[in-house]
């Protein structure tokens, strides 16, 4: 009887060990029912970085799959993410053909809208992501975009369980700008505004047509200078007519106006080029120095991320 019990225990143990090894390790005549799919690994790395980063603010990702004709074949949302070198997001995406995947990421997707789509009909070129209006004002949150390399899937139903791995580099599409203005009278009242046309994107990451988005912030008096709260803007670009203006609230007149990118961040008229580029830098600390001369406000200097920008004989506001 003891021998029988020992053999029974050994049989159960072996059975559990074999079962635990997975579908592809079992001895089956038909492996077509074994699970297959794609694991996705998300990271962020700019052209200036040598290692991968895993942004903590990237909490939500919407992943879209397109076939070789760029027709949408599926969407996979991921929420409550904590990205890391070990993190993989598993999907059971398995169909024959060649596919690419487009990912949009944020910490709060309520700030964005994706154009209407229908699986099996809508193409990649027909899809856009746009900034949503909230209380009639734009409120951009962190935004990332990534596109995978093509993935070819062939018939492998006889091979058991297989999960391909796709690594997708998520490029940040948001910039944070911090403004400080020097030279204004301490007893004055001023505000700052930015108008940009960068509120809509195609699924390949290019700009889509967009109406102007107006951001307005008060300038708070801090002794001899005025500061604005951090302003989050979408993907700053050269020659995009992103207009910065400072307004005297008492007279309602604009006393300073410039192109935020062309005239300040990437000013090409300086003796030395900026020590950064828009592909790699996401945060800009901008100090603007104004002087009042003969009823006219003039910019004489700006400091952007410790880069000194000097202006000579340029009148920019009345």
Order of alpha helices (4+ residues) and beta strands (2+ residues): alpha-beta-beta-beta-beta-beta-beta-beta-beta-beta-beta-beta-beta-beta-beta-beta-beta-beta-beta-beta-beta-beta-beta-beta-beta-beta
